[in-house]
Protein backbone atom coordinates (compact mmCIF):
# COMPACT_ATOMS: atom_id res chain seq x y z
CA UNK A 1 0.00 0.00 0.00
CA UNK A 2 1.56 3.32 -1.06
CA UNK A 3 2.20 5.94 1.59
CA UNK A 4 -0.01 9.01 1.69
CA UNK A 5 1.52 12.48 1.46
CA UNK A 6 0.69 13.06 5.13
CA UNK A 7 2.52 9.87 6.15
CA UNK A 8 5.54 10.81 4.02
CA UNK A 9 5.63 14.25 5.63
CA UNK A 10 5.54 12.70 9.12
CA UNK A 11 8.22 10.10 8.27
CA UNK A 12 10.50 12.74 6.71
CA UNK A 13 10.41 14.73 9.94
CA UNK A 14 11.28 11.60 11.94
CA UNK A 15 13.99 10.59 9.46
CA UNK A 16 15.70 13.97 9.65
CA UNK A 17 17.30 13.07 13.01
CA UNK A 18 18.12 9.45 12.17
CA UNK A 19 21.63 8.20 11.48
CA UNK A 20 22.17 5.76 8.58
CA UNK A 21 21.84 2.15 9.74
CA UNK A 22 22.96 0.67 6.45
CA UNK A 23 25.74 1.74 4.10
CA UNK A 24 25.89 0.43 0.55
CA UNK A 25 29.41 0.87 -0.83
CA UNK A 26 31.29 -0.19 -3.96
CA UNK A 27 30.41 -3.88 -3.69
CA UNK A 28 26.72 -3.06 -4.13
CA UNK A 29 23.93 -5.18 -2.75
CA UNK A 30 25.69 -8.17 -1.26
CA UNK A 31 24.02 -10.95 0.70
CA UNK A 32 25.19 -9.35 3.96
CA UNK A 33 23.72 -5.97 3.03
CA UNK A 34 20.36 -7.55 2.21
CA UNK A 35 20.37 -9.53 5.48
CA UNK A 36 21.10 -6.36 7.45
CA UNK A 37 18.36 -4.53 5.52
CA UNK A 38 15.85 -7.18 6.53
CA UNK A 39 16.90 -7.01 10.20
CA UNK A 40 16.87 -3.22 10.30
CA UNK A 41 13.43 -2.93 8.70
CA UNK A 42 12.00 -5.57 11.06
CA UNK A 43 13.39 -3.75 14.11
CA UNK A 44 13.09 -0.07 13.18
CA UNK A 45 10.43 0.09 10.40
CA UNK A 46 11.81 3.47 9.19
CA UNK A 47 15.51 3.49 8.31
CA UNK A 48 18.03 5.77 6.66
CA UNK A 49 20.47 4.26 4.17
CA UNK A 50 23.67 5.81 2.82
CA UNK A 51 24.47 4.78 -0.74
CA UNK A 52 28.13 5.56 -1.43
CA UNK A 53 28.10 5.39 -5.21
CA UNK A 54 29.21 8.29 -7.39
CA UNK A 55 26.81 7.89 -10.30
CA UNK A 56 23.28 9.20 -9.73
CA UNK A 57 21.68 6.50 -11.88
CA UNK A 58 23.53 3.77 -9.94
CA UNK A 59 22.27 5.22 -6.65
CA UNK A 60 18.70 5.36 -7.97
CA UNK A 61 18.93 1.74 -9.19
CA UNK A 62 20.39 0.59 -5.86
CA UNK A 63 17.63 2.40 -3.96
CA UNK A 64 14.94 0.80 -6.11
CA UNK A 65 16.52 -2.63 -5.65
CA UNK A 66 16.72 -2.14 -1.86
CA UNK A 67 13.04 -1.21 -1.72
CA UNK A 68 12.10 -4.22 -3.85
CA UNK A 69 14.28 -6.65 -1.86
CA UNK A 70 13.03 -5.31 1.48
CA UNK A 71 9.39 -4.99 0.34
CA UNK A 72 9.59 -1.38 1.53
CA UNK A 73 8.30 2.01 0.44
CA UNK A 74 10.66 4.80 -0.52
CA UNK A 75 9.91 7.89 1.56
CA UNK A 76 12.64 10.25 0.37
CA UNK A 77 16.05 10.47 -1.27
CA UNK A 78 18.42 13.38 -0.82
CA UNK A 79 21.84 13.04 -2.41
CA UNK A 80 23.39 9.80 -1.17
CA UNK A 81 20.80 9.23 1.57
CA UNK A 82 17.57 7.27 1.20
CA UNK A 83 14.78 6.93 3.74
CA UNK A 84 12.65 3.81 3.45
CA UNK A 85 9.74 2.39 5.43
CA UNK A 86 8.18 -1.03 5.90
CA UNK A 87 5.35 -1.56 8.35
CA UNK A 88 5.88 -4.22 10.99
CA UNK A 89 2.60 -5.78 12.18
CA UNK A 90 4.10 -6.44 15.64
CA UNK A 91 6.63 -3.66 16.23
CA UNK A 92 8.93 -3.50 19.23
CA UNK A 93 7.93 -0.11 20.65
CA UNK A 94 11.43 0.46 22.06
CA UNK A 95 13.18 -0.14 18.72
CA UNK A 96 10.65 1.18 16.20
CA UNK A 97 11.53 4.69 15.04
CA UNK A 98 7.86 5.35 14.29
CA UNK A 99 6.69 4.59 17.84
CA UNK A 100 9.65 6.24 19.57
CA UNK A 101 9.10 9.60 17.87
CA UNK A 102 5.30 9.82 18.08
N, C-alpha and C positions, 0 to 999 in steps of 0.2 A: 504494500500500500504506500503510495507516494506521500511524502510529507507535505503538510499545508504550509503556506507562507508564514503563518503565525508560529507554527512549530519550528520552522527554520530560523526565524528571528530569535526565538527563545534559545535554541541550541547554539546559535552563533554567539550569543552573549555569554553562555556557559563556556563555550569552547575558547573564548578569548583568553581566559586565565589558565587554560590547560597547557601542560608540557607535552611534547610528542612522546608517545609510548612505543612507537614503532618507527624505525628508520630503514628506508629502502635505499640501498647504495648501488654501486656499480654491478653487483652480481644479479640484481633484479629480484624477481619474486621466487626465492628459493623455498624449499620445503619448510625450513625453519622459520622463515618470515611468515608463511601462511599459517603455520601452527601457532605462532605468537599472535597473529591477527585474530585467529579464532578464540584464543584464550582472553585476549584483551577485550574483544567485543562481548564475550560472555560475562566478563566481570564488570566492565565499565559502561557498556552500552554506547556511549559517545566517546570517541577517541580522536586524537590528533595524530597525524602521520606526517613525517618529514620524508620527502622523496628527493634524494640527492642526485638527481640526473640533470645534466646541463640543457638538453634539448626539451623544449616546451611540449612537443608532440609526444615524446617518450614519457614525460611526466603525466600527461593526460591519459595515455594508454595504460600506464601502470596504475593510475588511480581508478580507471574504469575496471581493470582486471581485479584490483583489490576489492572493489565493491561487489563485483560478480562472485568472486571466490568466497567472500565473507557474507554474501546475501545481505548486504547493507545498502543504505541510502546515502548518497553524497549530499552533505549539507552545504559545504563551501570549500573552494580552493582559493588560496592566495599565495602566489609565487610557488615555493616548494613545499608548502603546507597544505594538507587536506584534512578536512573534518568529516568523519563519517559516523553514521548511527545505525544500530540494529537493536530493535526492541528485544528485551529478554522477558519472557512471560513470568519468570520467578526471580526478579533481581535481588541481589544482596544489597540492602539499603546502605550499608557502610562503604561499599565499593562503587556502586553505580554513581556516575557523575550527574545523572539526571536527578536522582533522589537527594544527593548531597547538596545540590545547589538550589533546590526549590525553596 
